[in-house]
């Protein structure tokens, strides 16, 4: 059984450092993690990355930044609830550290999408497609099986872990030098790509494999196998995942109402399904009173959404507590949200069905996916060709405009060179990728401003 005395560590990942002091400059190390991410460039760039719908014109729907902030808010609530529960179950050497669980979960929620490329969920597919079926297929023979598994199945979760721990050119060792507990809490799939049965969803690339092994050993995370490398989840991962599940599903419904993909009547019906006529009588009375006062339809939908999120927070916290021993032993299967029951389960599944049948395949979403495939494939080809054959005139020119932190070295392996290009591409915002594509294709010329 895993031990919270080890699972909650204020030690930072920084090669050669053994600093473990809990507080610094009137903030805990975990609060410093949160602040460090909020002020970071990768987090700021999320404002210009598609969540589901293309970036807004007159109607403001969610982007990766607003989504991450909302997930962090929900995660903090979940973490605080679970901290109170753990206090009744465990005796810790330093019990005050339990008060930081809400901060750890909230920080991991901020980071959960940092590794995702531009153009929404299709961005990952576009990068993978380039290697599996596109012009990058020839690279397979130049890589090991493990390296190819990483490259050919790009995974945003693994990329987030890399972004936080990798020492990019000109940056300090250890990346963002986050605490080990924060790092472990973002690894939703704690195994290498070769351990993924379908070639998708894994937690770390070969380049960060030893880093995760160090984190897991320090925190006492249970190892399931060595070849391929696989661990159980850090318990707080379940809370980060639940916060994400709650937000994206409910917020996609609200955004679809704003975009008139779903009518007001449809949206209210979908959301009211979360309330049971018998067990939620008091909540339904409050909703009815509010409905008489609030005449703005968007405000009414927002009121319903807020109540449902609170309802799901309580439900997921209860599921965690009910399955506490299995979670701590590493035998709990599935997500917290998959263990919903009753009205919550039926309503959540109805939201999922609507999302896939009515939202994710609308023309506006499909168009951004098509564009993303073309744009990312073009950039990948141009830059991978350039880093592998840098001696040509064109390669020297195109590499000269690559940011310094992504510069490759002559002695780097082919795997490292390709990975550096995917670092560059995945870090792009939607508009940066589009503008670079236009310049590469000669559709647009640079201007003197």
C-alpha positions as CSV (number, residue, x, y, z in Angstrom):
1,X,0.0,0.0,0.0
2,X,1.3,3.4,-0.9
3,X,2.2,5.8,1.9
4,X,1.2,9.5,2.0
5,X,4.4,10.2,4.0
6,X,6.3,9.5,0.7
7,X,3.6,10.4,-1.8
8,X,3.6,14.1,-0.7
9,X,7.1,15.3,-1.2
10,X,8.3,18.9,-1.4
11,X,11.5,17.9,-3.1
12,X,12.0,19.4,-6.5
13,X,13.1,17.7,-9.6
14,X,16.5,19.3,-10.2
15,X,19.5,17.2,-11.0
16,X,22.0,17.4,-8.1
17,X,19.6,19.1,-5.7
18,X,18.4,17.6,-2.5
19,X,16.4,20.6,-1.2
20,X,13.2,19.4,0.5
21,X,12.2,22.4,2.7
22,X,8.5,22.7,2.9
23,X,8.2,26.5,2.8
24,X,10.1,29.2,1.1
25,X,9.4,33.0,1.0
26,X,6.1,32.5,2.9
27,X,4.8,30.0,0.4
28,X,4.8,26.3,0.4
29,X,6.8,24.6,-2.4
30,X,3.5,23.4,-3.9
31,X,2.1,27.0,-4.0
32,X,5.3,28.0,-5.7
33,X,4.6,25.3,-8.3
34,X,1.2,26.8,-9.0
35,X,2.6,30.3,-9.3
36,X,5.4,29.1,-11.5
37,X,3.0,27.6,-14.0
38,X,0.6,30.6,-14.0
39,X,3.5,32.9,-15.0
40,X,5.0,30.5,-17.6
41,X,5.1,31.0,-21.3
42,X,3.7,27.5,-22.2
43,X,0.7,28.2,-19.9
44,X,0.1,31.7,-21.4
45,X,0.2,30.2,-24.9
46,X,-2.8,28.0,-24.1
47,X,-5.0,31.1,-24.7
48,X,-4.4,30.7,-28.4
49,X,-4.9,26.9,-28.6
50,X,-8.2,25.4,-29.6
51,X,-10.1,23.4,-27.0
52,X,-12.9,22.0,-29.2
53,X,-14.2,24.9,-31.2
54,X,-12.1,27.3,-33.3
55,X,-10.8,30.3,-31.5
56,X,-13.7,32.8,-31.0
57,X,-14.9,35.7,-33.1
58,X,-17.8,37.5,-31.4
59,X,-18.8,34.6,-29.2
60,X,-16.3,33.6,-26.5
61,X,-16.1,29.9,-26.0
62,X,-13.4,27.9,-24.2
63,X,-9.8,27.7,-25.3
64,X,-7.1,25.6,-23.6
65,X,-6.3,28.4,-21.1
66,X,-9.8,29.0,-19.8
67,X,-10.5,25.2,-19.7
68,X,-7.3,24.6,-17.7
69,X,-8.2,27.4,-15.2
70,X,-11.6,25.9,-14.7
71,X,-10.2,22.4,-14.3
72,X,-7.8,23.8,-11.7
73,X,-10.7,25.3,-9.7
74,X,-12.6,22.0,-9.7
75,X,-9.4,20.1,-8.9
76,X,-8.7,22.3,-5.9
77,X,-12.2,21.5,-4.5
78,X,-11.7,17.8,-5.0
79,X,-8.3,17.9,-3.4
80,X,-9.5,19.8,-0.4
81,X,-12.3,17.3,0.2
82,X,-10.0,14.3,-0.1
83,X,-7.5,15.9,2.3
84,X,-10.1,16.1,5.0
85,X,-10.9,12.5,4.4
86,X,-7.3,11.4,4.6
87,X,-6.9,13.1,7.9
88,X,-9.4,10.7,9.4
89,X,-7.7,7.6,7.9
90,X,-3.9,8.2,8.2
91,X,-1.3,9.5,10.6
92,X,1.4,11.5,9.0
93,X,4.8,12.6,10.3
94,X,3.9,16.1,9.1
95,X,0.1,16.3,8.9
96,X,0.2,20.0,7.8
97,X,1.2,18.8,4.4
98,X,-2.3,17.4,3.8
99,X,-3.5,20.9,3.6
100,X,-1.5,21.2,0.4
101,X,-3.3,18.5,-1.5
102,X,-5.8,21.0,-3.0
103,X,-2.9,23.1,-4.3
104,X,-1.0,20.0,-5.7
105,X,-4.1,18.8,-7.6
106,X,-4.9,22.4,-8.8
107,X,-1.4,22.8,-10.1
108,X,-1.4,19.5,-11.9
109,X,-4.7,20.5,-13.5
110,X,-3.1,23.7,-14.8
111,X,-0.4,21.5,-16.4
112,X,-2.6,18.7,-17.8
113,X,-2.9,20.3,-21.3
114,X,0.5,22.0,-21.5
115,X,1.8,19.3,-23.9
116,X,-1.1,19.4,-26.3
117,X,-0.4,20.7,-29.8
118,X,-2.5,23.4,-31.6
119,X,-5.8,22.7,-33.3
120,X,-7.5,20.8,-30.5
121,X,-7.6,17.1,-30.1
122,X,-7.0,16.5,-33.8
123,X,-3.5,18.0,-33.3
124,X,-2.2,14.9,-31.7
125,X,-3.8,12.8,-34.5
126,X,-2.2,15.0,-37.1
127,X,1.3,14.6,-35.7
128,X,0.8,10.8,-35.4
129,X,-0.6,10.5,-38.9
130,X,2.4,12.3,-40.4
131,X,4.7,9.4,-39.1
132,X,2.3,6.5,-39.5
133,X,0.7,7.2,-42.9
134,X,2.2,10.5,-44.1
135,X,5.6,11.5,-45.4
136,X,7.4,10.6,-42.2
137,X,6.9,6.8,-42.6
138,X,10.5,6.4,-43.9
139,X,11.8,7.4,-40.4
140,X,10.8,4.1,-38.9
141,X,13.8,2.3,-40.1
142,X,16.1,4.9,-38.5
143,X,14.7,4.5,-35.0
144,X,14.5,1.8,-32.4
145,X,11.1,0.1,-31.7
146,X,10.7,2.1,-28.5
147,X,11.7,5.4,-30.2
148,X,9.3,4.8,-33.1
149,X,6.5,4.0,-30.6
150,X,7.0,7.4,-29.1
151,X,7.3,9.3,-32.4
152,X,4.5,7.6,-34.3
153,X,1.9,7.9,-31.5
154,X,2.3,11.5,-30.2
155,X,0.9,11.8,-26.8
156,X,0.1,15.1,-25.2
157,X,0.2,13.7,-21.7
158,X,3.8,12.5,-22.1
159,X,4.7,15.8,-23.8
160,X,3.4,17.7,-20.7
161,X,5.8,15.7,-18.5
162,X,8.6,16.4,-20.9
163,X,7.9,20.1,-21.1
164,X,8.1,20.4,-17.3
165,X,11.2,18.3,-16.8
166,X,13.3,18.6,-20.0
167,X,16.3,20.9,-20.1
168,X,15.8,22.8,-23.3
169,X,18.7,24.8,-24.8
170,X,19.6,27.8,-22.6
171,X,17.3,26.7,-19.8
172,X,18.2,25.5,-16.3
173,X,18.7,21.8,-15.6
174,X,15.4,20.1,-14.6
175,X,13.1,22.2,-16.7
176,X,10.6,24.0,-14.5
177,X,12.0,22.1,-11.4
178,X,8.6,21.2,-10.1
179,X,8.0,19.2,-6.9
180,X,8.0,15.5,-7.4
181,X,4.4,15.2,-6.1
182,X,3.1,17.7,-8.7
183,X,5.0,15.9,-11.5
184,X,3.6,12.5,-10.6
185,X,0.1,14.0,-10.3
186,X,0.0,14.9,-14.0
187,X,1.0,11.4,-15.3
188,X,-2.3,10.0,-16.2
189,X,-0.9,6.9,-17.9
190,X,2.2,5.9,-15.9
191,X,3.9,3.7,-18.5
192,X,6.0,3.9,-21.6
193,X,4.6,3.9,-25.1
194,X,5.4,0.2,-25.7
195,X,3.1,-0.7,-22.7
196,X,0.1,0.9,-24.4
197,X,-2.0,-1.8,-25.9
198,X,-3.3,0.3,-28.8
199,X,-0.3,2.4,-29.3
200,X,-2.0,5.4,-27.7
201,X,-2.1,7.0,-24.2
202,X,1.1,6.7,-22.3
203,X,2.8,8.9,-19.7
204,X,6.4,9.5,-20.7
205,X,8.7,9.3,-23.7
206,X,11.9,7.3,-23.7
207,X,13.8,10.6,-23.2
208,X,12.0,11.1,-19.8
209,X,11.7,7.5,-18.8
210,X,14.5,7.6,-16.2
211,X,13.1,10.9,-14.8
212,X,9.8,9.2,-14.1
213,X,11.5,6.2,-12.6
214,X,13.3,8.6,-10.2
215,X,10.1,10.4,-9.3
216,X,8.2,7.1,-8.8
217,X,11.0,5.6,-6.6
218,X,11.2,8.7,-4.4
219,X,7.4,8.8,-3.9
220,X,7.0,5.0,-3.4
221,X,4.7,4.5,-6.4
222,X,4.1,0.8,-7.0
223,X,5.8,-0.6,-10.1
224,X,3.9,-3.2,-12.0
225,X,6.4,-4.3,-14.6
226,X,9.9,-3.5,-15.9
227,X,9.7,-4.5,-19.6
228,X,7.7,-2.6,-20.6
229,X,7.9,-0.1,-17.8
230,X,4.6,0.3,-16.0
231,X,3.5,1.8,-12.7
232,X,0.2,2.4,-10.9
233,X,-1.1,5.9,-10.7
234,X,-0.2,8.4,-8.0
235,X,-3.6,8.6,-6.1
236,X,-4.0,12.3,-6.9
237,X,-4.0,11.6,-10.6
238,X,-7.6,10.3,-10.2
239,X,-8.6,13.7,-8.9
240,X,-6.9,15.6,-11.7
241,X,-8.6,13.3,-14.2
242,X,-12.0,13.7,-12.6
243,X,-11.7,17.5,-12.6
244,X,-10.9,17.4,-16.4
245,X,-13.8,14.9,-17.1
246,X,-16.3,17.1,-15.2
247,X,-15.3,20.3,-16.9
248,X,-14.9,19.4,-20.5
249,X,-18.1,17.4,-20.7
250,X,-20.3,20.0,-19.1
251,X,-18.6,23.1,-20.6
252,X,-18.8,21.7,-24.1
253,X,-22.6,21.6,-23.6
254,X,-22.6,25.2,-22.5
255,X,-20.4,26.3,-25.4
256,X,-22.6,24.5,-27.8
257,X,-25.6,26.4,-26.5
258,X,-23.8,29.7,-27.0
259,X,-22.9,28.7,-30.6
260,X,-26.5,27.6,-31.2
261,X,-25.5,24.1,-32.0
262,X,-27.9,23.0,-29.2
263,X,-31.1,24.9,-28.6
264,X,-32.0,26.4,-25.2
265,X,-34.7,23.8,-24.7
266,X,-32.3,20.9,-25.6
267,X,-29.6,22.3,-23.3
268,X,-31.8,22.8,-20.3
269,X,-33.2,19.3,-20.7
270,X,-29.7,17.7,-20.9
271,X,-28.6,19.6,-17.8
272,X,-31.7,19.0,-15.7
273,X,-31.3,15.3,-16.3
274,X,-28.6,15.4,-13.6
275,X,-31.3,16.0,-10.9
276,X,-33.4,13.2,-9.5
277,X,-37.0,14.2,-8.8
278,X,-37.0,12.4,-5.5
279,X,-33.5,12.7,-4.0
280,X,-32.8,16.2,-5.4
281,X,-36.1,17.9,-4.4
282,X,-34.5,20.8,-2.6
283,X,-32.1,21.5,-5.4
284,X,-34.9,21.4,-7.9
285,X,-36.9,23.9,-5.8
286,X,-33.9,26.3,-5.8
287,X,-33.6,25.9,-9.5
288,X,-37.3,26.7,-10.0
289,X,-37.1,29.8,-7.8
290,X,-34.0,31.0,-9.8
291,X,-35.7,30.3,-13.1
292,X,-38.5,32.8,-12.0
293,X,-35.9,35.5,-11.3
294,X,-33.3,35.0,-14.0
295,X,-34.5,35.9,-17.5
296,X,-31.2,35.7,-19.3
297,X,-31.0,32.3,-20.9
298,X,-27.2,32.2,-20.9
299,X,-27.2,33.0,-17.2
300,X,-29.7,30.3,-16.5
301,X,-27.6,27.7,-18.3
302,X,-24.6,28.9,-16.3
303,X,-26.5,28.5,-13.1
304,X,-27.5,24.9,-14.0
305,X,-23.9,24.2,-15.0
306,X,-22.5,25.4,-11.7
307,X,-24.8,23.2,-9.7
308,X,-24.0,20.2,-11.8
309,X,-20.3,20.7,-11.4
310,X,-20.7,20.9,-7.6
311,X,-22.9,17.7,-7.7
312,X,-20.2,15.8,-9.7
313,X,-17.4,17.1,-7.4
314,X,-19.2,15.6,-4.4
315,X,-20.0,12.3,-6.3
316,X,-16.4,11.9,-7.4
317,X,-15.0,12.6,-4.0
318,X,-17.4,10.0,-2.5
319,X,-16.2,7.4,-5.1
320,X,-12.6,8.1,-4.1
321,X,-13.3,7.7,-0.5
322,X,-15.4,4.5,-1.0
323,X,-12.5,3.0,-3.1
324,X,-9.7,4.4,-1.0
325,X,-7.9,1.1,-0.2
326,X,-8.0,-0.1,-3.9
327,X,-6.6,3.3,-5.0
328,X,-3.8,3.2,-2.5
329,X,-3.0,-0.5,-3.4
330,X,-3.1,0.4,-7.1
331,X,-5.9,-2.0,-7.9
332,X,-8.6,0.5,-8.6
333,X,-9.7,0.3,-12.3
334,X,-11.1,3.0,-14.5
335,X,-11.7,6.7,-13.7
336,X,-13.7,8.1,-10.9
337,X,-16.2,9.4,-13.4
338,X,-16.7,6.0,-14.8
339,X,-17.9,4.8,-11.4
340,X,-20.8,7.3,-11.2
341,X,-24.2,5.7,-10.5
342,X,-27.9,6.6,-10.7
343,X,-29.0,9.9,-12.1
344,X,-25.5,11.2,-12.4
345,X,-24.3,8.3,-14.4
346,X,-27.2,8.4,-16.9
347,X,-27.1,12.1,-17.3
348,X,-23.3,12.1,-17.8
349,X,-23.5,9.3,-20.4
350,X,-26.3,11.3,-22.2
351,X,-23.9,14.3,-22.3
352,X,-21.2,12.1,-23.8
353,X,-23.6,10.8,-26.5
354,X,-24.7,14.3,-27.4
355,X,-21.1,15.5,-27.6
356,X,-20.0,12.8,-30.0
357,X,-23.2,12.9,-32.1
358,X,-23.9,16.7,-32.2
359,X,-20.8,18.6,-31.2
360,X,-17.5,17.0,-32.1
361,X,-18.5,16.4,-35.7
362,X,-20.1,19.7,-36.6
363,X,-18.7,21.5,-39.7
364,X,-16.9,24.1,-37.7
365,X,-15.0,21.5,-35.7
366,X,-14.3,19.3,-38.7
367,X,-12.9,22.3,-40.7
368,X,-10.4,23.1,-38.0
369,X,-9.3,19.5,-37.9
370,X,-8.8,19.3,-41.6
371,X,-6.8,22.5,-41.6
372,X,-4.7,21.3,-38.6
373,X,-3.7,18.1,-40.4
374,X,-2.5,20.0,-43.5
375,X,-0.7,22.7,-41.5
376,X,1.1,20.5,-39.0
377,X,2.1,17.9,-41.7
378,X,3.7,20.7,-43.8
379,X,5.7,22.2,-40.9
380,X,6.8,18.8,-39.6
381,X,8.1,17.8,-43.1
382,X,10.0,21.0,-43.7
383,X,11.7,21.0,-40.3
384,X,12.5,17.3,-40.0
385,X,14.0,17.4,-43.4
386,X,16.0,20.4,-42.4
387,X,17.3,19.0,-39.1
388,X,18.3,15.7,-40.7
389,X,20.0,17.5,-43.7
390,X,21.1,20.9,-42.3
391,X,23.8,21.5,-44.8
392,X,21.5,22.7,-47.7
393,X,20.9,26.4,-48.3
394,X,17.1,26.0,-47.6
395,X,17.7,24.0,-44.4
396,X,20.1,26.7,-43.0
397,X,17.5,29.4,-43.7
398,X,14.5,27.6,-42.3
399,X,16.4,26.5,-39.2
400,X,17.7,30.1,-38.6
401,X,14.2,31.2,-37.6
402,X,13.7,28.3,-35.2
403,X,13.8,29.6,-31.5
404,X,17.1,29.0,-29.8
405,X,15.6,26.6,-27.2
406,X,14.8,24.2,-30.1
407,X,18.2,24.3,-31.8
408,X,19.6,20.8,-32.5
409,X,23.2,19.8,-32.3
410,X,25.3,18.0,-34.9
411,X,25.9,15.0,-32.5
412,X,22.2,14.6,-31.4
413,X,20.6,11.3,-32.3
414,X,18.0,11.1,-35.0
415,X,15.4,10.5,-32.3
416,X,16.5,13.6,-30.4
417,X,16.4,15.7,-33.6
418,X,12.9,14.5,-34.5
419,X,11.7,15.0,-31.0
420,X,13.1,18.6,-31.0
421,X,10.9,19.4,-34.0
422,X,7.8,17.9,-32.4
423,X,8.7,20.0,-29.3
424,X,8.6,23.1,-31.5
425,X,5.4,22.2,-33.3
426,X,3.5,21.1,-30.3
427,X,4.4,24.3,-28.5
428,X,2.9,26.5,-31.3
429,X,-0.3,28.3,-30.9
430,X,-3.0,28.0,-33.6
431,X,-2.2,31.3,-35.1
432,X,1.6,30.9,-35.0
433,X,1.3,27.5,-36.8
434,X,-1.0,29.0,-39.4
435,X,1.2,32.0,-40.0
436,X,4.3,29.8,-40.3
437,X,2.5,27.5,-42.7
438,X,1.6,30.5,-44.9
439,X,5.2,31.7,-45.0
440,X,6.6,28.3,-45.8
441,X,4.1,27.8,-48.6
442,X,4.7,31.3,-50.0
443,X,1.1,32.3,-49.4
444,X,2.2,35.2,-47.3
445,X,5.3,37.3,-47.1
446,X,6.8,38.9,-43.9
447,X,6.1,42.6,-43.5
448,X,8.2,45.3,-41.9
449,X,6.3,46.7,-39.0
